[in-house]
Structures are given as C-alpha cells and as structure tokens.
C-alpha cells in the first residue's frame, strides 16, 4: 500500500539538483559557485526536513510515491519516501551543506562544488529509488567523481581506490542484473521493481547475494577491502572521504536489497558479515593508533567506526538493529564534522604530522572545542547521539554475542584514545611563535558548531529519532522471522 503524490515533486527536485550541479560545476567564479551551491543544498535540506515531518505526522504512515512513470516500462513507482529513507534525506543534505560551508577556500573550485551537489543528488536518488536499475545508476554516478579522467586512466599511481571502486560497481551491477533476470524467470509484472522483487528469492542464483555483499563491503571499506580508504584520505583529503563514507549508501543497499529480497540467505550470511566487520573495527582502531599523519589516522577511524554499524545490524534483535540505524546518523554527523575540522586545520598549518605538537588551542579555542566534541561523539561521548547508539548496540551484542560486545567496546576505547592523541598533538603544547592562527570563520562556525549542536540535542532528546529507527528495526526483524517460518 502506498500514497501517490499529486505532482512529481521528487523527480522534479532531483532533476533541478542535477541541473544545478552541472551548471555550477562549469562556472568560473568559486565564490559565486559556493553561494549558489549553499542555496541549492539548503533547499534540499529544507525539502528533506519538510518531507520527514509530513511523513511522520501521519498516523500509520505509508510510503509516498512519485507519480512519474516510464511509459512502456512498468506501472510500479520509481521513487518513494518511506520509513527507512524519510529521515535520511535531510541527513544527507545536512552533510553536503556542512561540506559546502566549511571546506577551505583553496579546495573549493567550481568543479569541486559541482561534485558535492552531484553526489548529494546521487545519494537522494539511491535512497528514493524503488527500481533496481535506478539504484544501480545512483550507485555508479555517486562514485564517478572519484574515478580518474580519460587523461589519467593509464597512470593510476596513488589511485589505489580506483580498482576497488570499479570492482564494487561491476559486482553490484552484476548482482542487480541477476535479480532482474530472476524476476523475468519468475514472470513478475515488473522485474526491476523492488516491490515485485520480494518473494522471488528461490529464483535468484546463489552467486548474486555474495556479489552484492562484496560490493557493499568494498564501498564501506570493510576488511579485507579496506586499504583504499586511508589512501584516499591521504591523497584527496578528509572532506572527500567524509562525503563518500558518511551517508553509508552501501548500508542502505544492504537493507533495501540484501535483507529485503534475500531474507533467508541474508539471515545466514549476516553473522559472517558481522564478524568480518568486527575484525575491521578492531583492525582499524589498532592501526589508527600508529598513524603518523592526521589524514591517515582519520581514514583508519572511518574504517573502524563505520564497520561498527554492520556489527549492530548482525545482532538480529531490535535493540542491536535500532542501535545500528541510530549509529548510522550519529557516525555520519560526527565523522563528517571531524573530517571538515581537520580540513580547516590543514588550511591553517598545512599537513598535520602527529609526531609534533602544534599548540593551536590558545589561538583557536572554538576549533579545538569542535574537534574534541565531534571526535569523541564518534566514539560515543555521553550526552551525544553517538552514546545513545553505541549503548543500544552494546546491549544488543552483549545479549546475542557477549564476546562480540566486549571486542566492540575495546575497539571503541582504542578509537577514543586515538581521538585524544590527535587532539593533544594538534591543540596541546606551546603556541607557535611568530605565527598567528585564526579561529573558525563564520561559515565554518555555522557548519561545525551546527553539527555539534545537532549531536548534543539529539543525544539529550533521542526519543523521536530512536522511535523512527525502532519501527524500521521491528519491520526488519519481522521480515526475517517470517522468512524462517516459511
């Protein structure tokens, strides 16, 4: 059951965003490009907030679908707002808006600004899509800016991420093609529709789910497909990694396709995926402690903490899954803010060598405060949303798998120590002599302080957010239980 909108708002808004991304990306004035992009991202944020409020303000909300149909293709909806993606639309928009505000001026060429808007539209398209072909298209176009141009295709020195991301695209497209072919074999009305794909698990070849799972693990940087993430942070900067990793589109695909279309097979596979993710969580935390460069330390933190979401999802109980879904939001906000804070610091002192003390705390106290809160929020600082999420995951894992819960707590503690190590190296020690380091600019404060406020307010009053994620967790557990019953 779903409700059809009277006008194709979703498709029109996506078309508007893509048009703006292309036009702004081809401009020549970086300041004008940033201002226009901030307006566009603000419109996406407002639209996402309004859609979320309206969706959850209805008793027993049902999916809202866009009336756009492809003539001669099928009559199933292509785009829809539902309980899983409603909250993720403003979430993704806030991440992009923060990046547009806080990324240093030297990095914000019109092309780079256009890429941020392009990736925002790709994330929205993937979240909203009810069609497998559109999901595959969104998966690929979201990674296109990170692939080399035709001029550098054959000189991939330093582009360690390229073969990984290309492989994830190939595997994901192959998996989607396998599902569609199974739909054809099952004689469903619309083989590429996610709605019609439910119930055809018996027709899908056994290799399809592993292909999709490996594509998801590659894009998330889960062990053993993790090495590209710190390398990308080292080469392109922390803000690039933040915008790629924070929305966690691979996790969305795992839930929307893996758990929904393969309820029986995914129930058997998720414990293995969870254990591999736990290894990635521990490995990233330990290796990050030895990193000498701030960018690589951040990359390893992203590998570790983003893998933690999969550990919670593997619990197969409402508490653990709810914690994973809440941690999805908390990690996105905190790791994006931390990545942007690092970019702000590098714009003032260049690359950060963690073997040195920089003494920036006296001259940049607001930047120091934001760095500390955002970094500690990513490891569950009490009073922030991260604490709520990790507490739920800890309860879920300790109930289901005690040793997994203990290992998760140890990894989180190691990441917390790493955050403090980086903080004291950057902001501790004597102040630099003969050099003035300015504190956060107004636009940087709007982004970083705004993210801090969001994390604290949602941590003190987590009820509404947790309730929305609990309803999704209940539905996921119910689907798995029904598959076992059959």
C-alpha atoms as one frame of an Amber mdcrd trajectory, in Angstrom:
protein
   0.000   0.000   0.000   1.237   3.478  -0.862   0.013   7.017  -1.453   0.689
   8.698  -4.813   1.684  12.360  -4.727  -0.399  14.740  -6.841   2.674  16.187
  -8.560   6.100  14.630  -9.341   7.908  16.590  -6.617  10.627  14.002  -6.078
  11.686  13.578  -9.708  11.436  17.328 -10.394  13.584  18.136  -7.364  16.247
  15.620  -8.366  16.294  16.973 -11.930  16.680  20.503 -10.534  19.594  19.419
  -8.333  21.443  17.653 -11.142  20.962  20.647 -13.435  22.375  22.988 -10.777
  25.322  20.654 -10.154  26.262  20.662 -13.843  25.812  24.427 -14.319  27.647
  25.398 -11.114  30.442  22.913 -11.812  31.135  24.588 -15.167  31.343  28.095
 -13.719  34.477  30.182 -13.304  33.857  32.135 -10.072  34.443  29.966  -6.969
  32.805  32.426  -4.556  29.635  32.690  -6.615  29.620  28.925  -7.135  29.831
  28.311  -3.382  26.997  30.770  -2.659  24.726  29.212  -5.267  25.564  25.682
  -4.098  24.803  26.617  -0.480  21.378  27.849  -1.607  20.715  24.611  -3.505
  21.886  22.408  -0.600  19.775  24.492   1.793  16.720  23.873  -0.408  17.457
  20.138  -0.329  17.797  20.287   3.472  14.525  22.168   3.894  12.728  19.844
   1.484  14.068  16.807   3.340  13.029  18.176   6.734   9.546  19.061   5.477
   9.132  15.634   3.866  10.219  13.897   7.073   7.894  15.951   9.281   4.920
  15.458   6.982   5.611  11.741   6.598   5.816  11.023  10.327   2.974  13.414
  11.176   0.518  10.988   9.582  -0.983   8.167  11.616   0.359   4.810  10.376
   2.427   6.426   7.594   2.506   4.646   4.246   5.101   5.235   1.503   4.625
   8.361  -0.609   5.416   7.638  -4.247   6.223   9.966  -7.101   3.622   9.805
  -9.909   6.353   9.720 -12.562   6.262   6.515 -14.608   8.345   5.443 -17.586
   5.873   4.842 -20.401   6.078   1.286 -21.700   8.380   0.267 -18.839   6.151
  -0.693 -15.916   3.488   0.813 -13.719   5.273   0.384 -10.403   6.598   3.552
  -8.695  10.156   4.645  -9.417  10.705   6.996  -6.445   9.158   6.859  -2.969
   9.529   8.227   0.566   9.153   5.537   3.234  10.020   4.842   6.858  13.603
   3.838   6.054  14.633   6.783   3.869  12.467   9.648   5.189  14.982  10.630
   7.874  17.960  10.007   5.605  17.001  12.722   3.102  17.629  15.721   5.421
  20.563  13.811   6.955  22.395  13.548   3.606  21.545  17.166   2.767  22.972
  18.450   6.058  26.243  16.622   5.392  26.622  18.229   1.947  25.583  21.669
   3.213  28.173  21.437   6.001  30.871  20.499   3.483  29.963  23.435   1.250
  30.211  25.815   4.193  33.317  24.521   5.956  35.617  23.225   3.203  38.595
  25.607   2.855  38.510  28.140   0.021  41.635  26.741  -1.635  39.878  23.412
  -2.234  36.559  24.837  -3.434  36.895  25.178  -7.178  33.618  25.353  -9.138
  34.227  21.786 -10.318  34.639  20.560  -6.733  31.495  22.410  -5.664  29.554
  20.865  -8.532  30.796  17.418  -7.487  29.423  17.901  -3.951  25.979  18.735
  -5.347  26.224  15.862  -7.845  26.980  13.391  -5.052  24.085  14.761  -2.986
  21.692  14.147  -5.877  23.128  10.645  -6.364  22.569   9.835  -2.673  18.980
  11.155  -2.818  18.319   9.119  -5.964  19.625   5.934  -4.366  17.644   6.499
  -1.150  14.404   7.247  -3.030  14.637   4.611  -5.765  12.090   1.811  -5.887
  13.634   0.415  -9.067  16.760  -1.734  -9.209  18.057  -0.060 -12.365  17.832
   3.368 -10.751  19.620   2.056  -7.654  22.465   0.754  -9.833  22.638   4.057
 -11.731  22.791   6.028  -8.478  25.491   3.685  -7.118  27.690   4.306 -10.159
  27.172   8.051 -10.659  27.885   8.666  -6.982  31.374   7.198  -7.490  32.093
   8.774 -10.892  33.833  11.890  -9.483  36.374   9.656  -7.730  37.351   7.798
 -10.882  40.257   9.098 -12.999  39.622  11.067 -16.163  40.465   9.673 -19.589
  43.739  11.601 -19.463  44.903   9.796 -16.304  43.232   6.412 -16.848  46.521
   4.623 -17.509  48.575   6.350 -14.794  46.934   5.249 -11.570  49.855   5.974
  -9.273  48.351   6.783  -5.893  44.816   5.996  -7.094  44.579   2.828  -5.002
  40.871   3.440  -4.542  40.077   3.191  -8.266  40.273  -0.599  -8.781  38.336
  -1.165  -5.566  35.503   1.196  -6.526  35.381  -0.103 -10.107  35.137  -3.655
  -8.781  32.306  -2.652  -6.446  30.414  -1.155  -9.406  30.933  -4.263 -11.556
  29.828  -6.637  -8.793  26.810  -4.539  -7.891  25.644  -4.192 -11.487  26.085
  -7.942 -11.968  24.066  -8.629  -8.824  21.255  -6.296  -9.924  21.221  -7.951
 -13.354  20.937 -11.346 -11.676  17.925 -10.212  -9.637  16.201  -8.738 -12.701
  16.782 -11.931 -14.702  15.319 -13.931 -11.812  12.267 -11.651 -11.942  11.895
 -12.406 -15.638  12.154 -16.134 -14.915   9.541 -15.805 -12.170   7.282 -13.934
 -14.635   6.713 -10.965 -12.326   4.997  -7.927 -13.786   7.958  -5.555 -13.319
  11.253  -7.486 -12.952  13.291  -4.412 -11.975  10.836  -3.159  -9.343  11.919
  -3.578  -5.727   8.284  -4.062  -4.766   7.881  -7.007  -7.146  11.289  -8.483
  -6.266  10.051  -9.602  -2.848   9.240 -13.281  -2.897  11.490 -14.300  -5.799
  14.470 -15.391  -3.679  14.068 -19.006  -4.829  14.606 -17.952  -8.471  17.772
 -15.910  -7.835  21.152 -17.614  -8.474  23.241 -18.285  -5.368  26.118 -16.064
  -6.546  24.009 -12.878  -6.575  23.902 -12.191  -2.823  27.681 -12.742  -2.341
  28.345 -10.346  -5.242  26.174  -7.658  -3.641  27.670  -8.255  -0.185  31.234
  -7.918  -1.508  30.270  -4.717  -3.377  28.828  -3.338  -0.131  31.910  -4.299
   1.884  34.239  -2.720  -0.678  32.379   0.566  -0.698  32.258   0.623   3.116
  35.966  -0.179   3.344  35.407  -3.327   5.415  38.343  -5.710   5.924  39.862
  -7.099   3.722  38.751  -4.418   1.233  39.839  -1.544   3.463  43.203  -0.243
   2.258  41.751   2.237  -0.246  40.016   4.323   2.444  43.120   5.645   4.300
  44.854   6.012   0.933  42.002   8.135  -0.410  42.065  10.292   2.723  45.825
  10.744   2.312  45.509  11.725  -1.352  42.237  13.654  -1.597  41.741  14.929
   1.950  39.411  14.132   4.808  36.424  16.090   3.487  36.295  13.867   0.376
  36.298  10.703   2.462  33.669  12.152   4.790  31.184  12.831   1.993  31.788
   9.384   0.496  31.556   7.369   3.720  29.169   9.318   5.956  25.852   8.760
   4.072  26.576   4.989   4.165  24.684   4.253   0.951  26.153   0.742   0.973
  24.398   0.049   4.271  21.146   1.323   2.769  21.583  -1.037  -0.187  22.284
  -3.929   2.178  18.987  -3.306   3.964  16.895  -2.408   0.913  18.156  -5.210
  -1.332  20.117  -7.719   0.730  17.779  -8.114   3.698  14.523  -7.419   1.847
  14.983  -9.579  -1.252  17.128 -12.314   0.376  15.584 -12.705   3.860  16.581
 -16.367   4.256  20.050 -16.206   2.683  20.941 -12.918   4.387  19.946 -14.361
   7.770  22.641 -16.995   7.214  25.193 -14.580   5.747  24.871 -11.648   8.179
  26.615 -13.381  11.119  29.667 -13.867   8.886  29.450 -10.283   7.644  29.160
  -9.060  11.227  32.248 -10.969  12.335  34.262  -9.650   9.385  33.068  -6.138
  10.241  34.176  -6.692  13.832  37.657  -7.582  12.581  37.641  -4.350  10.544
  36.534  -2.393  13.614  39.377  -3.767  15.740  41.973  -3.627  12.956  41.177
  -0.025  12.024  41.280   1.077  15.655  44.657  -0.562  16.339  46.347   0.565
  13.108  44.991   4.091  13.560  46.858   4.352  16.860  50.154   4.090  14.972
  49.315   6.549  12.194  51.767   9.458  11.951  49.656  11.574   9.605  46.299
  13.048  10.606  44.662  12.181   7.285  45.570   8.519   7.547  44.536   8.415
  11.208  41.144   9.767  10.149  40.903   7.213   7.334  41.501   4.352   9.750
  38.937   5.796  12.151  36.361   5.821   9.350  37.194   2.180   8.537  36.784
   1.201  12.183  33.716   3.164  13.210  31.683   2.719  10.023  32.203  -1.055
  10.247  30.662  -0.914  13.707  27.260  -0.282  12.112  27.409  -3.698  10.447
  28.230  -5.292  13.800  24.990  -3.904  15.224  22.988  -4.935  12.175  24.195
  -8.523  12.611  22.645  -8.803  16.091  19.234  -9.813  14.668  17.474  -8.262
  17.679  15.568  -4.990  17.877  17.993  -3.287  20.277  21.088  -4.014  18.182
  19.492  -3.125  14.844  17.996   0.077  16.268  21.432   0.983  17.614  22.986
   0.350  14.199  20.420   2.582  12.492  20.910   5.361  15.062  24.695   4.976
  14.829  24.312   5.438  11.058  23.093   9.002  11.743  25.500   9.686  14.610
  28.577   8.478  12.704  27.591  10.477   9.642  27.272  13.737  11.559  30.336
  13.288  13.786  32.778  11.871  11.218  31.763  14.493   8.649  32.285  17.230
  11.211  35.642  15.778  12.263  36.791  15.479   8.645  35.814  19.095   7.972
  37.549  20.236  11.176  40.757  18.534  10.016  40.440  20.269   6.633  40.063
  23.608   8.447  43.194  22.919  10.491  45.199  21.957   7.391  44.191  25.224
   5.717  45.959  26.992   8.586  49.059  24.830   9.228  49.269  22.532   6.160
  49.519  18.745   6.591  49.432  17.576  10.204  52.311  15.432  11.439  51.160
  13.653  14.598  54.750  13.388  15.819  54.722  17.137  16.515  52.855  19.475
  18.856  51.170  22.435  17.170  49.782  24.332  20.169  46.698  25.705  18.410
  44.413  25.503  21.438  45.095  29.043  22.674  44.649  30.782  19.320  41.750
  28.664  18.024  39.645  27.610  21.054  36.364  27.187  19.123  38.051  24.959
  16.544  39.639  22.958  19.377  36.279  22.520  21.114  34.530  21.426  17.930
  37.317  18.964  17.087  37.172  17.380  20.540  33.374  17.091  20.728  32.991
  15.808  17.161  35.805  13.315  17.581  34.571  11.997  20.913  30.962  11.934
  19.670  32.090   9.475  17.004  33.140   7.068  19.782  30.073   7.529  21.975
  30.668  10.640  24.109  27.929  10.750  26.812  25.393  13.452  26.059  25.650
  12.979  22.305  23.726  10.810  19.851  26.739   8.526  19.499  26.408   7.485
  23.145  22.748   6.516  22.647  23.602   4.497  19.531  26.566   2.645  20.994
  24.647   1.896  24.185  21.878   0.258  22.132  24.402  -1.729  20.086  26.271
  -2.794  23.225  23.069  -4.132  24.771  22.136  -5.908  21.544  25.532  -7.509
  21.014  26.109  -8.426  24.654  22.739 -10.176  24.724  23.304 -12.038  21.455
  27.116 -12.436  21.310  28.929 -11.441  24.560  32.458 -11.702  23.129  31.468
  -9.550  20.164  30.161  -6.896  22.543  33.399  -6.904  24.535  35.516  -6.624
  21.368  33.338  -3.742  20.150  33.839  -1.882  23.424  37.618  -2.366  23.218
  37.689  -1.047  19.635  35.647   1.994  20.627  38.021   2.672  23.525  41.023
   2.470  21.167  39.385   4.945  18.785  38.651   7.256  21.705  42.306   7.150
  22.723  43.265   7.947  19.123  40.980  10.991  19.069  42.547  12.286  22.289
  46.053  11.618  20.936  45.306  13.677  17.836  43.649  16.424  19.879  46.594
  16.902  22.230  49.106  16.819  19.362  47.246  19.494  17.402  45.994  21.758
  20.165  48.429  20.998  23.009  51.991  22.150  23.504  53.425  25.668  23.258
  51.750  28.181  20.947  53.588  28.750  17.643  55.929  31.730  17.863  55.700
  34.405  15.193  52.640  32.857  13.557  49.003  33.744  14.072  46.435  31.015
  13.512  42.907  32.350  13.171  39.926  30.648  14.725  36.898  29.424  12.790
  35.397  31.765  10.223  31.658  32.473  10.325  30.769  29.944   7.622  32.982
  27.334   9.293  31.290  28.000  12.632  27.853  27.589  11.080  28.836  24.138
   9.839  30.896  22.720  12.705  29.011  24.281  15.610  25.767  23.329  13.875
  26.844  19.667  13.727  27.904  19.787  17.386  24.514  21.206  18.379  22.685
  18.528  16.367  24.670  15.744  18.040  24.117  17.135  21.541  20.412  17.971
  21.151  19.658  14.581  19.580  21.714  12.937  22.343  19.803  14.671  25.124
  16.406  14.188  23.453  16.879  10.997  21.414  13.291   9.735  21.729  11.785
  10.837  18.382  14.783   9.703  16.344  15.087   6.373  18.166  11.347   5.750
  17.710  11.598   6.172  13.932  14.563   3.789  13.761  12.905   1.288  16.098
   9.938   0.979  13.732  12.355   0.091  10.911  14.173  -2.417  13.142  10.888
  -4.078  14.116   9.971  -4.453  10.449  13.376  -5.966   9.601  13.196  -8.476
  12.449   9.628  -9.329  11.450  10.644  -9.964   7.830  13.462 -12.276   8.899
  11.132 -14.154  11.282   8.554 -14.629   8.538  11.200 -16.000   6.155  12.255
 -18.561   8.781   8.594 -19.504   9.346   8.214 -20.301   5.647
